[in-house]
Amino acid sequence: MKSLFAAATFALILLASCTPKATSVAEAPKSATSTAEQIAQGKTIFETACNRCHKLYEPTQFTSVQWVGIMNTMAPKAKLSDEQHQWVYDYLVSVKK
């Protein structure tokens, strides 16, 4: 139980330390409009850009709604274009449990 609490605390600290100082309205990326090739590029971007700063999370670890908030916070830090943001989001939500 202590390890679960420690893991949850660590995750919250990680997310809190990565949040921008300015408050922005979280908007979902557009509906899945990416092609299979763009989704494959999204996977590559996810694996390279996100892995630079922290351990990668499993795409199935969060819901599509949770990924919206995470992506809206992290995409600017990873300097992703709007297109790349969309591709990564579409990749993450395309992975089924």
C-alpha positions in Angstrom: 0.0 0.0 0.0 2.9 2.3 0.8 4.5 1.7 -2.6 1.2 2.5 -4.3 0.9 5.8 -2.3 4.6 6.6 -3.2 4.0 5.9 -6.9 0.9 8.1 -6.9 2.7 10.9 -5.1 5.6 10.7 -7.5 3.3 10.8 -10.5 1.5 13.9 -9.1 4.8 15.6 -8.4 6.0 14.8 -11.9 2.8 16.2 -13.5 2.8 19.3 -11.2 6.4 20.1 -12.0 5.7 19.9 -15.8 2.7 22.2 -15.8 3.0 25.6 -17.3 2.8 28.6 -15.0 0.0 30.2 -17.1 -3.4 28.6 -17.0 -4.8 27.6 -20.3 -8.0 26.1 -21.3 -7.6 22.4 -22.1 -9.0 21.6 -25.5 -9.1 18.2 -27.1 -7.3 17.9 -30.3 -9.5 17.5 -33.4 -11.1 14.2 -33.9 -8.9 11.4 -35.3 -8.0 12.7 -38.7 -4.6 11.3 -39.0 -3.7 8.6 -41.6 -2.1 5.3 -40.6 1.3 6.8 -41.7 0.8 9.9 -39.6 -0.2 7.7 -36.6 3.0 5.8 -37.1 4.9 9.1 -37.1 3.0 10.0 -33.9 4.3 6.8 -32.3 7.9 7.6 -33.3 7.5 11.2 -32.0 6.1 9.9 -28.8 8.9 7.4 -28.3 11.7 10.0 -29.1 10.4 13.4 -27.9 8.8 12.2 -24.7 11.5 9.8 -23.8 14.1 12.6 -23.7 12.8 13.9 -20.4 11.0 11.0 -18.7 10.0 7.4 -18.8 7.3 6.6 -21.3 3.9 5.8 -20.1 1.9 3.0 -21.7 -0.7 4.5 -24.1 -3.4 2.4 -22.4 -2.4 3.8 -19.0 -4.7 6.9 -19.4 -8.1 7.5 -21.1 -8.4 9.6 -24.2 -9.7 12.5 -21.9 -6.7 12.2 -19.6 -4.3 12.2 -22.6 -5.9 15.5 -23.7 -4.7 17.2 -20.6 -1.3 15.5 -20.6 -0.7 16.3 -24.3 -1.8 19.9 -23.8 0.7 20.3 -21.1 3.6 18.4 -22.6 3.4 19.2 -26.3 4.6 22.8 -25.9 7.5 21.6 -23.7 8.4 19.0 -26.4 8.1 21.8 -29.0 5.6 19.8 -31.1 3.8 21.5 -33.9 0.0 21.3 -33.9 0.3 18.6 -36.5 2.7 16.5 -34.5 0.6 17.1 -31.4 -2.4 15.6 -33.3 -0.4 12.7 -34.6 0.9 11.7 -31.2 -2.6 12.1 -29.6 -4.1 10.0 -32.4 -1.5 7.3 -31.8 -2.0 7.3 -28.1 -5.8 6.9 -28.3 -5.5 4.4 -31.2 -3.8 1.8 -29.0 -6.4 -0.5 -27.5 -6.3 -2.1 -24.1 
